[in-house]
Amino acid sequence: MLNTKLMIEYTKNLNILYVEDDEKLMQTTQELFKNYFKSVDVALNGEEGLEKYINFHNKHDSFYDLIITDINMPKLNGLEMGEKILSQNPLQNIIITTAHNESRYLLKAIELGIDGFISKPIDHQQLIKVLYKTSQAISDHKFVESHVELIENLNIQLEEQNSELLAKNAELEKSFRMLDTVLYKEKLSHKQEDEKVLTNDEVVENQHKVEQIHELVQNDLFELKEVLLEIDVNIIDIINDTQNIHPVTLTTLASLFAKYSSVLGFYNFFNDLSKSIADFSYTVKESPLPEDKESIQNIFMLLESFIYVLGKWHDDISSGDESKINQFDASIISDIDTIQNMWTQKEELLDESNLDDIFDF
């Protein structure tokens, strides 16, 4: 049975909007919610609730963390209000309070993606259970968002470093051309001629790759994104409690990486990438973590950042642009090797340049 105190750890910083047309019930429940949430705004119907939702966003430049609403209300019922709100903010968390005779509305609520249901009259234990589950999900989402900004700032710094390196490389290339101009131009000319002539086999191979890329985007990219989301949730859970990492959690994480590798393995142009991720999956399953807690924390923070990079890579894949499909394979494999070496404590293989290369996107 869930403990109210445990739930409040997740709810105490949330702002909610409570919509209920029964004024007496609304006042009673509002007083109860004040014990759980940071702030509780109320409305007596869906039209008033929608207006308060818009005003809150205009005033605070942010949305309510959670909406709890009755279904059957005058002017605008709870589902109609929820649909309008979700059209403005598809990530809005909404819980429905419903009487048994309103079951005809439940299918529509499920289609909208409502986060939970609380039966009326409200049962305290059911209320705690639903609020705990939903507020925990909101807390995890906020945790990820807070790290995204940090990671983006780190990416900016790394991009600046990369720009400096590119400039130095340009200077080296210029010096090389000055040392052996004739030889360089001759090789470049031969290369350009070779690139202009494609054999029939190469044409067929390129066409096959284009077809596979289309199949990947249409059929398997969604599955890759879903697996990546599950991996991300597991990593966040570990980061939240690195002192008590259960072996089952690592087994689950290894299975998810293996599944991700298996999907990539259907495509020839991802052979190297698929093998690298499969090797890492084996490491997670079979190799013990370092005993040093700080090293464990660093490993999973880097993993969380690496998952963010893979998410960006998914955006490149979704464009279907052939030139972007394998553009970052070497960088991704290098990042995996770095994290794997930290996991297996191969410190002699790690140096500052390995760590600086993570997030090269």
Buried (B, 14 or more C-beta within 10 A) or exposed (E): EBEBEEBBEBBEBBBBBBBBBEEEBBEEBBEBBEEBBEBBBBBBBBBBBBEBBBEBBEEEEEBBBBBBBBBEBEBBBBBBBBBBBBEEEEEBBBBBBBEEEBEEBBEBBEEBEBBBBBBBEEEEEEBBBBBBBBBBBBBBBEBBEEBBEEBEEBBEEBEEEBEEEEEEEEEEEEEEEEEEEEEBEEEEEEEEEEEEEEEEEEEEEEEEBEEBBEEBBEEBBEEBBEBBEBBBBBBBBBBEEBEEBEEEBBEBBBBBBBBBBBBBBEBEBBEBBBBBBBBBBBBBBEBEBBEEEEBBBBBBBBBBBBBBBBBEBBEBBBEBEEEBBBEBBEBBBBBBBBBBBBBBBEEEEBEEEBBBBBBBB
